[in-house]
Every structure is written in C-alpha cells, then in structure tokens.
C-alpha cells in the first residue's frame, strides 16, 4: 500500500515537472528568450529544489561533524598517577566496588553543561553523561568524577551520525548522510580501568 502511495506521488511529481517545463517554455518563447531556457527553468523549479536542499543538508551535517570532532576525544584533568597519589593506603582498602546504574537524578554542572549521573563504579567515582542533539548528529559527553574530592578526573566526547531507519522514516532513504564520518571510536575502558584498579 505504501509502495502504491509512493508511486502515485512520484507520478504526480513528474507530471507537475513536465507541466512546469511546458508552461515556462511557452512563457519564455513569447518573451523572446527561447523555449529551452524556459523548459530548463521549469524543470529546475520542481526537481532542482530537492537536490539543493539535500546538498545543503549534507554540507551542514559534514561541517557540524568536523567542528564537533575538533573537540572530541579525551581530556584528562587528573592523571591516574596523581589520583592514586592523593588516596591513602587505608582509603584504597576501603574502596568498595559497586558498579550500578544511578537513577536518583543527580546533576553536575560542568563547563556550562548539565550532566546527569549515569553510573557508579565505586564509593568515590561516578560517571556523568550529557548529550547534545542536532538533526542527524549527536555529541555524547562523559565525565569520570570523584565525588569525595569533587574533581573531574577526565572527560570524553564522542560524535555520532544518526540516520533513521527506512522503516521508521523516509529520511532513511538519504544514503549519502551515512558517508559523513563521526568521531566515536574511542576505547575509554582502558583509561577507566587505570582509575579503578
């Protein structure tokens, strides 16, 4: 049924394009500009608008991804060696591994962004997360935060390109959006393990 509706829509679109090309050609011929120029203008009015829109959307997405990717990656505020040097031997023995999701709605304001607590690793370290959305692109920020000393240990920023599935939205037909590169291939677990020993 959807296929028939799409086919009907395409037929109407092609019919309107032919009609616009014919009428514009007739108008420009009467003005002395030539039929071919008018037909081309009529064609571009209905067909070219979509292409320009799609090209602008692709260019905007690529520029946004490149700009956000400049800031992506790890930012270490306290190295693992500095962190462990501050913790006494007694505190190290008292560290209790918890590893659980945090659902109490705690918020941390850091660099003018509101991060929500998402995961607790032990009785000191909590992971806070924040996401920023634009059409087809998401930037995810994670902060590894020591709640006892109230310091951020490190931050990671990843940029992902999201194209909806064709089944959910016809936006998924824009296959060229998938060619835009994101910056989301960071292995943060190796760094986290150094703080969790």
N, C-alpha and C positions, 0 to 999 in steps of 0.2 A: 504494500500500500504506500509506504514511504517512497519506494522507487518510482511509482507512478506519479506521485506528487512532485518529486524532483524532476522527472522527465517533463511533466507538464510545465513546471516553472522554467526549465531550460528552453522549451519551445516558445513560450511567451517572450522570454528574454531575447531569443534570436529573432523572433517576429518583430519585436519593437526595434531592434537594432537595424533590421532591413528597412523598416518603415522610416526610421530617423535618417538613415543614409539616403533613402529615396527623396524624402521631403527636403533635407538640407541640400541635396544635389540640385533639386528643382529650383530652390530659392537662390542659390549662388549662380545658377545658369542665367536666371532672369536679371541678376545684378551684374552679370558680365564677368564673374570670377571663374567660371568653369565648373562643370559638373563633378569632376573628380575631386576637387578640393572640398566641395560640399559633402560628397559622399564620405570622404575620409573624416571630415569633422563630425558628421552624424554617427559614424562608426565609433570614433574615439569617445564621444559623449557617453555612450552607453557601455562600451566594452572597456575602454581605457581607464575609466574612473576606478574600477575594481583593481586593476593592475597597479595603478599609482597608490591606492590605499594599501594594498598588500606590500608593496615595496617600501612604503614609509613605515609600516608596522614592523617589518623585518629590520630596517635600518635602525629604528628607535630601540628595538629589543637588543640588537647587537651592540649599540652604543651604551645602553644601560648596563648590559652584562660586562662590557670591557671596563666601564667606570667602576662598577662594584668589585670586579675581580682585582683591581689595583689594591684594594684594601683587604682582600681575602687572605686566609692563611692563619698562622699562629702569631699571637702577640704574647710573649712571656713577660710577666711583671715581676715574678719571684721565681728564680730557678729552683729546681728540686734540691740542689745542694744547700742553697740559702734557707729554704723552707725547713729541711731536716736539721740544719744547724740551730734554728730557733727553738726546736722542740726538745725538751729534756728527755732523758732516758726513761724516767717514770711515766711521762706523758705518752711516749711511744708504746710502752707496755699497756697503758690504759686505753689506747685506740681500739675502738670496737667496730669491726666491720659490720655495716648494716645492709647496704645495697638494696634500697627500696625506693619506690616512686613517692614523690612528695605531692600531696593533694590538698594542702592546707591553704593555698592561695597566697603564700608569701611573695612579696615583690621587692626587688632590689633595683634602685635607680642608679645606673652606671653609664657615664658618658651620654647623658640626656635620653636614655632609653630605659623603659620599664621591663626588666627581666623577671620572669616568673620561675619560682623554684620548681625543678622538674625531677631531680634525682638526688638521693642522699647516698654517699659512698661509705662514710664512717661518721663518728660523732663530731667530726670537725668540718669535713668537706661536703659541700652541696653544689650541684650543678644547676645553674640558672640559664634559662633559654629565652630568646626573643626572636621573632620573625618579622620581616618587613616584606610586604607584598606589592607588586605592580603587575599589570597584565602579562601573563606567561612567564613571570620571573619571581623567584623568592630568594631572599637572603636570610640565612639562619645564623644566629649568633649564639654561642655557648660560652659561659664563664664558669670556670672552676674556682670556687670561692671558699675561703677558710672562714667559717662563721665565728670561731672563737677569737681570732685576731682581727677579724673584719677586714680582710685584704683579698683582692682578686689575685689568684695565682697565675692564670693565663686565660686568654680569650681565643676562640677560634671563630672564623667567619667563613661560611660556605655559600656559594651562589649556585642555584639550580634553575634550569629552564624547565618549565612545565607546559606541556601541550596536552589538552584534554583528549580523551579517547573519542574516536569517531562515533561510537555507540551513544555517548552521552551528549555530544555537542558536535555540530558540523564544523566547528573550529578545528577539529582534529584532522580535517582534510588539508590543512595548511602544512604540508610535509616539510616545507623549507624552514619552518621555525625550529625543527629538530636539529638543523645544521649549526645553530648558534651554540657555541661552547660555553659551558658553565665552569665553575671552579669548586667542585665538590668531591675531589678525590683525595682528601687528607686522611691520614691514619692517626687520629687523635688518641687512640687507645694506648699506644706505646708511650706517649707523653704522660697520660693519666696514670699509668702503672708506676711511673717514677715517683709520683706524689703519694701513692697508696701503699707501697711496699708491704 
